[in-house]
């Protein structure tokens, strides 16, 4: 199947798209954001971004240790020099990506190479900012990356596709497909994951969204979703990206309104008097993106109102089917 025509539907996608667009509109209504508050949230998310992206690739620095390395320039006992460099490199790459963001920005091959160069600087200088020139194999993946001789042409094709003004896809759908296709091409010997998570967020931020941060705790789910995309199904990967994006939107909204305070752990909600649904069922709805929820660590947070809204929507659909 032609990769550009892969299906990306999943149950409830239209409702999810509407919810994300609504939250973005609500956040846009707060603009211009207070500078101090905005800087504080942005710095906090950047730190989370560096920590989670590096952790997915095996870096063992904790979030607090990552903060100490980046902000205080400290050396963490028992951690390798490479892990320290990975933290500093990724933070510098984020700053470079943020510098590129503008309404008029168009992704270019040189920028991809520059981002990769920053990710691997001080670590693997001979490979930093250069496409691979030989074959690679990926442990645990269900595919083999294409021949190195095809990398330049494949990357050029991908860049042309994602930057085409005639491309009708929603930006987060387009960014998700770009994310997968980049991983499939695997244009570099090392640093592909960190680089693509920077680049696909560049596409999102250009469109006015905050970065979507794939969490370390979702590492297995993330790799499973990429493998499913290799087989032609983008649904799981798109859901994961949209959940990450919604979490960032909720963090921003929570700092400029009282909405964040309304979210509770699912275990707390289901113990409320007369609540008719169990924890396992509500957790399933959250994982499937069918209710307004986001993840903190290993716990899902949602609101009682979000669950009730979903149930009412489901009942309306059931009645409509019966009538028809």
DRENDO-1510 file (C-alpha; in Angstrom, 1 decimal, always signed):
<recs>
REC; n; res; u; v; w
REC; 1; UNK; +0.0; +0.0; +0.0 .
REC; 2; UNK; +1.2; +3.5; -0.8 .
REC; 3; UNK; +2.4; +5.0; +2.5 .
REC; 4; UNK; +0.8; +8.3; +1.8 .
REC; 5; UNK; -2.6; +6.7; +1.7 .
REC; 6; UNK; -2.3; +4.6; +4.9 .
REC; 7; UNK; -5.4; +4.6; +7.0 .
REC; 8; UNK; -5.2; +6.6; +10.3 .
REC; 9; UNK; -8.8; +6.2; +11.5 .
REC; 10; UNK; -9.8; +5.0; +15.0 .
REC; 11; UNK; -13.0; +4.9; +16.8 .
REC; 12; UNK; -13.8; +8.4; +18.2 .
REC; 13; UNK; -11.2; +10.2; +16.0 .
REC; 14; UNK; -13.6; +13.0; +14.9 .
REC; 15; UNK; -14.6; +13.7; +18.5 .
REC; 16; UNK; -10.9; +13.7; +19.6 .
REC; 17; UNK; -10.0; +16.1; +16.8 .
REC; 18; UNK; -12.8; +18.4; +17.9 .
REC; 19; UNK; -11.7; +18.3; +21.5 .
REC; 20; UNK; -8.1; +19.2; +20.7 .
REC; 21; UNK; -9.1; +22.0; +18.4 .
REC; 22; UNK; -11.4; +23.4; +21.1 .
REC; 23; UNK; -8.6; +23.3; +23.7 .
REC; 24; UNK; -6.3; +25.1; +21.3 .
REC; 25; UNK; -8.9; +27.8; +20.6 .
REC; 26; UNK; -9.3; +28.3; +24.4 .
REC; 27; UNK; -5.6; +28.6; +24.8 .
REC; 28; UNK; -5.3; +31.0; +21.9 .
REC; 29; UNK; -8.0; +33.2; +23.6 .
REC; 30; UNK; -5.5; +33.8; +26.4 .
REC; 31; UNK; -2.9; +35.3; +24.1 .
REC; 32; UNK; -0.8; +37.2; +24.6 .
REC; 33; UNK; +0.2; +35.0; +27.5 .
REC; 34; UNK; +1.9; +36.6; +30.5 .
REC; 35; UNK; +5.7; +36.4; +29.7 .
REC; 36; UNK; +6.8; +35.1; +33.1 .
REC; 37; UNK; +4.1; +32.4; +33.3 .
REC; 38; UNK; +4.7; +31.4; +29.7 .
REC; 39; UNK; +8.4; +31.1; +30.1 .
REC; 40; UNK; +8.0; +29.0; +33.3 .
REC; 41; UNK; +5.7; +26.5; +31.5 .
REC; 42; UNK; +7.8; +26.4; +28.4 .
REC; 43; UNK; +11.0; +25.7; +30.4 .
REC; 44; UNK; +9.2; +23.0; +32.4 .
REC; 45; UNK; +7.9; +21.2; +29.3 .
REC; 46; UNK; +11.3; +21.5; +27.6 .
REC; 47; UNK; +12.9; +19.8; +30.6 .
REC; 48; UNK; +10.3; +17.0; +30.4 .
REC; 49; UNK; +10.8; +16.7; +26.7 .
REC; 50; UNK; +14.6; +16.2; +27.1 .
REC; 51; UNK; +14.1; +13.8; +30.0 .
REC; 52; UNK; +11.5; +11.6; +28.3 .
REC; 53; UNK; +13.0; +11.6; +24.8 .
REC; 54; UNK; +16.4; +10.6; +26.1 .
REC; 55; UNK; +14.9; +8.0; +28.5 .
REC; 56; UNK; +13.0; +6.3; +25.7 .
REC; 57; UNK; +16.5; +5.7; +24.1 .
REC; 58; UNK; +17.9; +4.3; +27.3 .
REC; 59; UNK; +19.4; +7.3; +29.1 .
REC; 60; UNK; +19.1; +6.6; +32.9 .
REC; 61; UNK; +19.2; +10.2; +34.2 .
REC; 62; UNK; +16.1; +11.0; +36.3 .
REC; 63; UNK; +14.0; +14.1; +35.7 .
REC; 64; UNK; +15.6; +15.8; +38.6 .
REC; 65; UNK; +19.1; +14.8; +37.5 .
REC; 66; UNK; +18.4; +16.0; +34.0 .
REC; 67; UNK; +17.4; +19.4; +35.5 .
REC; 68; UNK; +20.7; +19.5; +37.6 .
REC; 69; UNK; +22.8; +18.7; +34.5 .
REC; 70; UNK; +21.1; +21.3; +32.2 .
REC; 71; UNK; +20.3; +24.1; +34.6 .
REC; 72; UNK; +23.1; +23.8; +37.2 .
REC; 73; UNK; +25.9; +22.2; +35.1 .
REC; 74; UNK; +26.4; +19.5; +37.7 .
REC; 75; UNK; +27.9; +16.1; +37.2 .
REC; 76; UNK; +25.8; +13.2; +38.5 .
REC; 77; UNK; +27.8; +10.5; +40.2 .
REC; 78; UNK; +27.4; +7.0; +38.7 .
REC; 79; UNK; +26.1; +8.4; +35.4 .
REC; 80; UNK; +28.1; +8.2; +32.2 .
REC; 81; UNK; +29.6; +11.2; +30.4 .
REC; 82; UNK; +27.5; +10.3; +27.3 .
REC; 83; UNK; +24.3; +10.6; +29.3 .
REC; 84; UNK; +25.3; +14.0; +30.5 .
REC; 85; UNK; +26.1; +15.1; +26.9 .
REC; 86; UNK; +22.7; +13.6; +25.7 .
REC; 87; UNK; +20.9; +15.9; +28.1 .
REC; 88; UNK; +22.8; +19.1; +27.2 .
REC; 89; UNK; +22.7; +18.2; +23.5 .
REC; 90; UNK; +18.9; +17.7; +23.4 .
REC; 91; UNK; +18.3; +20.9; +25.3 .
REC; 92; UNK; +20.4; +22.8; +22.8 .
REC; 93; UNK; +18.5; +21.1; +19.9 .
REC; 94; UNK; +15.1; +22.2; +21.5 .
REC; 95; UNK; +16.4; +25.8; +21.6 .
REC; 96; UNK; +17.4; +25.6; +17.9 .
REC; 97; UNK; +14.0; +24.1; +17.0 .
REC; 98; UNK; +12.2; +26.9; +18.9 .
REC; 99; UNK; +14.3; +29.5; +17.1 .
REC; 100; UNK; +13.0; +28.1; +13.7 .
REC; 101; UNK; +9.3; +28.3; +14.7 .
REC; 102; UNK; +7.3; +30.8; +12.7 .
REC; 103; UNK; +4.2; +30.9; +10.6 .
REC; 104; UNK; +6.3; +31.1; +7.4 .
REC; 105; UNK; +8.8; +28.4; +8.3 .
REC; 106; UNK; +9.1; +25.5; +5.8 .
REC; 107; UNK; +11.0; +22.4; +6.8 .
REC; 108; UNK; +14.3; +22.0; +4.9 .
REC; 109; UNK; +16.8; +19.1; +4.6 .
REC; 110; UNK; +19.6; +21.3; +6.1 .
REC; 111; UNK; +17.6; +22.0; +9.2 .
REC; 112; UNK; +17.0; +18.2; +9.7 .
REC; 113; UNK; +20.8; +17.7; +9.5 .
REC; 114; UNK; +21.4; +20.6; +11.8 .
REC; 115; UNK; +19.0; +19.2; +14.4 .
REC; 116; UNK; +20.6; +15.8; +14.2 .
REC; 117; UNK; +24.0; +17.4; +14.5 .
REC; 118; UNK; +23.0; +19.1; +17.7 .
REC; 119; UNK; +21.6; +15.8; +19.1 .
REC; 120; UNK; +24.9; +13.9; +18.5 .
REC; 121; UNK; +27.4; +16.7; +19.1 .
REC; 122; UNK; +30.1; +15.8; +21.6 .
REC; 123; UNK; +29.0; +12.2; +21.3 .
REC; 124; UNK; +29.4; +10.8; +17.8 .
REC; 125; UNK; +30.9; +13.7; +15.8 .
REC; 126; UNK; +31.7; +11.5; +12.8 .
REC; 127; UNK; +28.0; +10.8; +12.3 .
REC; 128; UNK; +26.5; +14.0; +13.6 .
REC; 129; UNK; +24.5; +15.9; +10.9 .
REC; 130; UNK; +25.2; +13.3; +8.2 .
REC; 131; UNK; +22.9; +10.8; +6.5 .
REC; 132; UNK; +24.0; +7.2; +6.9 .
REC; 133; UNK; +26.1; +5.6; +4.1 .
REC; 134; UNK; +25.5; +1.9; +4.8 .
REC; 135; UNK; +22.8; -0.4; +6.0 .
REC; 136; UNK; +21.4; -0.7; +9.6 .
REC; 137; UNK; +19.3; -3.1; +11.5 .
REC; 138; UNK; +16.9; -2.1; +14.3 .
REC; 139; UNK; +16.5; -4.5; +17.3 .
REC; 140; UNK; +12.9; -5.4; +18.0 .
REC; 141; UNK; +11.5; -3.7; +14.8 .
REC; 142; UNK; +9.3; -5.6; +12.3 .
REC; 143; UNK; +11.0; -4.1; +9.3 .
REC; 144; UNK; +14.5; -3.4; +7.7 .
REC; 145; UNK; +15.3; +0.2; +6.8 .
REC; 146; UNK; +15.8; +0.9; +3.1 .
REC; 147; UNK; +19.2; +0.8; +1.4 .
REC; 148; UNK; +21.5; +3.8; +2.3 .
REC; 149; UNK; +21.6; +4.8; -1.4 .
REC; 150; UNK; +17.9; +5.6; -1.3 .
REC; 151; UNK; +18.0; +7.7; +1.8 .
REC; 152; UNK; +18.5; +11.1; +0.1 .
REC; 153; UNK; +15.7; +10.6; -2.3 .
REC; 154; UNK; +13.3; +9.2; +0.3 .
REC; 155; UNK; +14.0; +12.1; +2.6 .
REC; 156; UNK; +13.5; +14.6; -0.2 .
REC; 157; UNK; +10.2; +12.9; -1.0 .
REC; 158; UNK; +9.1; +13.0; +2.6 .
REC; 159; UNK; +10.0; +16.7; +3.0 .
REC; 160; UNK; +8.1; +17.6; -0.2 .
REC; 161; UNK; +5.1; +15.7; +1.0 .
REC; 162; UNK; +4.9; +17.2; +4.5 .
REC; 163; UNK; +5.5; +20.8; +3.3 .
REC; 164; UNK; +3.0; +20.7; +0.4 .
REC; 165; UNK; +0.4; +23.3; +0.8 .
REC; 166; UNK; -2.1; +21.1; -1.0 .
REC; 167; UNK; -1.8; +18.5; +1.7 .
REC; 168; UNK; -5.3; +18.5; +3.3 .
REC; 169; UNK; -4.5; +16.5; +6.5 .
REC; 170; UNK; -4.8; +18.0; +10.0 .
REC; 171; UNK; -1.4; +19.1; +11.2 .
REC; 172; UNK; -1.1; +16.5; +13.9 .
REC; 173; UNK; -2.1; +13.7; +11.5 .
REC; 174; UNK; +0.5; +15.0; +9.0 .
REC; 175; UNK; +3.1; +15.3; +11.8 .
REC; 176; UNK; +2.3; +11.7; +13.0 .
REC; 177; UNK; +2.7; +10.2; +9.5 .
REC; 178; UNK; +6.0; +12.2; +9.1 .
REC; 179; UNK; +7.2; +10.8; +12.4 .
REC; 180; UNK; +6.6; +7.2; +11.3 .
REC; 181; UNK; +8.0; +7.6; +7.8 .
REC; 182; UNK; +11.2; +9.3; +9.2 .
REC; 183; UNK; +11.7; +6.3; +11.6 .
REC; 184; UNK; +11.1; +3.9; +8.7 .
REC; 185; UNK; +13.7; +5.6; +6.5 .
REC; 186; UNK; +16.0; +5.7; +9.5 .
REC; 187; UNK; +18.3; +8.2; +7.8 .
REC; 188; UNK; +21.0; +8.3; +10.4 .
REC; 189; UNK; +23.2; +5.7; +12.1 .
REC; 190; UNK; +22.1; +6.9; +15.6 .
REC; 191; UNK; +19.8; +9.6; +17.1 .
REC; 192; UNK; +16.9; +9.0; +14.7 .
REC; 193; UNK; +14.3; +8.8; +17.5 .
REC; 194; UNK; +15.4; +12.0; +19.3 .
REC; 195; UNK; +15.7; +13.8; +16.0 .
REC; 196; UNK; +12.3; +12.9; +14.7 .
REC; 197; UNK; +10.6; +13.8; +18.0 .
REC; 198; UNK; +12.2; +17.2; +17.7 .
REC; 199; UNK; +11.2; +17.6; +14.1 .
REC; 200; UNK; +7.6; +16.5; +14.4 .
REC; 201; UNK; +7.1; +18.9; +17.3 .
REC; 202; UNK; +8.6; +21.6; +15.1 .
REC; 203; UNK; +5.7; +21.0; +12.7 .
REC; 204; UNK; +3.2; +21.1; +15.6 .
REC; 205; UNK; +4.7; +24.3; +17.1 .
REC; 206; UNK; +4.7; +26.0; +13.7 .
REC; 207; UNK; +0.9; +25.5; +13.7 .
REC; 208; UNK; +0.6; +27.1; +17.2 .
REC; 209; UNK; +0.5; +23.9; +19.3 .
REC; 210; UNK; +2.7; +23.1; +22.3 .
REC; 211; UNK; +5.1; +20.2; +21.9 .
REC; 212; UNK; +3.6; +16.7; +22.2 .
REC; 213; UNK; +5.9; +14.8; +24.6 .
REC; 214; UNK; +5.9; +11.0; +24.3 .
REC; 215; UNK; +6.4; +9.8; +27.9 .
REC; 216; UNK; +9.0; +7.3; +29.0 .
REC; 217; UNK; +6.3; +5.2; +30.6 .
REC; 218; UNK; +4.7; +4.8; +27.2 .
REC; 219; UNK; +7.9; +3.5; +25.6 .
REC; 220; UNK; +6.5; +0.0; +24.8 .
REC; 221; UNK; +3.2; +1.4; +23.6 .
REC; 222; UNK; +5.2; +3.9; +21.4 .
REC; 223; UNK; +7.3; +1.2; +19.8 .
REC; 224; UNK; +4.3; -1.1; +19.3 .
REC; 225; UNK; +2.5; +1.8; +17.6 .
REC; 226; UNK; +5.4; +2.4; +15.2 .
REC; 227; UNK; +5.4; -1.3; +14.4 .
REC; 228; UNK; +1.7; -1.2; +13.6 .
REC; 229; UNK; +2.3; +1.8; +11.4 .
REC; 230; UNK; +4.9; -0.3; +9.5 .
REC; 231; UNK; +2.0; -2.7; +8.7 .
REC; 232; UNK; -0.2; +0.1; +7.4 .
REC; 233; UNK; -2.2; +1.1; +10.5 .
REC; 234; UNK; -1.5; +4.6; +12.0 .
REC; 235; UNK; -4.4; +4.5; +14.4 .
REC; 236; UNK; -2.4; +3.6; +17.6 .
REC; 237; UNK; +0.4; +6.1; +16.8 .
REC; 238; UNK; -2.0; +8.9; +16.1 .
REC; 239; UNK; -3.8; +8.2; +19.3 .
REC; 240; UNK; -0.6; +8.3; +21.3 .
REC; 241; UNK; +0.5; +11.6; +19.7 .
REC; 242; UNK; -2.9; +13.2; +20.3 .
REC; 243; UNK; -2.9; +12.1; +23.9 .
REC; 244; UNK; +0.6; +13.6; +24.3 .
REC; 245; UNK; -0.6; +16.8; +22.6 .
REC; 246; UNK; -3.7; +17.1; +24.7 .
REC; 247; UNK; -1.7; +16.7; +27.9 .
REC; 248; UNK; +0.5; +19.7; +26.9 .
REC; 249; UNK; -2.6; +21.7; +26.1 .
REC; 250; UNK; -4.1; +20.8; +29.5 .
REC; 251; UNK; -0.9; +21.9; +31.3 .
REC; 252; UNK; -1.0; +25.3; +29.6 .
REC; 253; UNK; -4.8; +25.7; +30.1 .
REC; 254; UNK; -4.4; +24.7; +33.8 .
REC; 255; UNK; -2.0; +27.5; +34.4 .
REC; 256; UNK; -4.3; +30.2; +32.8 .
REC; 257; UNK; -7.6; +28.9; +34.0 .
REC; 258; UNK; -9.0; +26.7; +36.8 .
REC; 259; UNK; -9.6; +23.7; +34.5 .
REC; 260; UNK; -6.5; +21.7; +35.6 .
REC; 261; UNK; -7.8; +21.6; +39.2 .
REC; 262; UNK; -11.0; +19.8; +38.1 .
REC; 263; UNK; -9.0; +16.7; +37.0 .
REC; 264; UNK; -8.8; +13.7; +39.4 .
REC; 265; UNK; -7.4; +10.3; +39.3 .
REC; 266; UNK; -9.8; +7.7; +38.0 .
REC; 267; UNK; -9.7; +5.8; +41.2 .
REC; 268; UNK; -10.9; +8.9; +43.1 .
REC; 269; UNK; -13.8; +9.5; +40.6 .
REC; 270; UNK; -15.2; +6.0; +40.7 .
REC; 271; UNK; -15.4; +6.0; +44.5 .
REC; 272; UNK; -17.8; +8.9; +44.5 .
REC; 273; UNK; -21.3; +8.1; +45.7 .
REC; 274; UNK; -23.7; +6.8; +43.0 .
REC; 275; UNK; -21.0; +6.8; +40.3 .
REC; 276; UNK; -22.2; +4.0; +38.0 .
REC; 277; UNK; -19.0; +2.9; +36.2 .
REC; 278; UNK; -15.9; +1.0; +37.3 .
REC; 279; UNK; -12.3; +2.0; +37.3 .
REC; 280; UNK; -11.2; -0.5; +34.6 .
REC; 281; UNK; -13.9; +0.7; +32.2 .
REC; 282; UNK; -13.1; +4.4; +32.7 .
REC; 283; UNK; -9.3; +3.6; +32.3 .
REC; 284; UNK; -10.1; +1.9; +29.0 .
REC; 285; UNK; -12.0; +4.9; +27.8 .
REC; 286; UNK; -9.0; +7.1; +28.7 .
REC; 287; UNK; -6.5; +4.9; +27.0 .
REC; 288; UNK; -8.6; +4.8; +23.9 .
REC; 289; UNK; -9.0; +8.6; +23.8 .
REC; 290; UNK; -12.8; +8.5; +24.1 .
REC; 291; UNK; -12.9; +10.8; +27.1 .
REC; 292; UNK; -11.1; +14.0; +28.0 .
REC; 293; UNK; -8.1; +12.6; +30.0 .
REC; 294; UNK; -4.4; +12.9; +30.2 .
REC; 295; UNK; -1.6; +10.9; +31.8 .
REC; 296; UNK; +0.7; +11.9; +34.7 .
REC; 297; UNK; +3.3; +9.3; +35.3 .
REC; 298; UNK; +1.4; +6.0; +35.2 .
REC; 299; UNK; -1.9; +7.5; +36.3 .
REC; 300; UNK; -4.8; +8.7; +34.1 .
REC; 301; UNK; -6.6; +11.9; +35.2 .
REC; 302; UNK; -10.0; +12.9; +34.0 .
REC; 303; UNK; -13.2; +14.6; +35.3 .
REC; 304; UNK; -16.6; +13.2; +36.3 .
REC; 305; UNK; -18.1; +15.6; +33.7 .
REC; 306; UNK; -16.0; +14.1; +30.9 .
REC; 307; UNK; -17.2; +10.6; +31.6 .
REC; 308; UNK; -20.9; +11.7; +31.8 .
REC; 309; UNK; -20.5; +13.7; +28.6 .
REC; 310; UNK; -19.2; +10.6; +26.8 .
REC; 311; UNK; -22.0; +8.4; +28.1 .
REC; 312; UNK; -24.6; +10.9; +27.0 .
REC; 313; UNK; -23.0; +11.0; +23.5 .
REC; 314; UNK; -23.0; +7.2; +23.4 .
REC; 315; UNK; -26.7; +7.1; +24.4 .
REC; 316; UNK; -27.6; +9.6; +21.7 .
REC; 317; UNK; -25.8; +7.5; +19.1 .
REC; 318; UNK; -27.6; +4.4; +20.3 .
REC; 319; UNK; -31.0; +6.1; +20.1 .
REC; 320; UNK; -30.2; +7.4; +16.6 .
REC; 321; UNK; -29.4; +3.9; +15.4 .
REC; 322; UNK; -32.6; +2.5; +16.8 .
REC; 323; UNK; -34.6; +5.3; +15.1 .
REC; 324; UNK; -32.9; +4.6; +11.8 .
</recs>
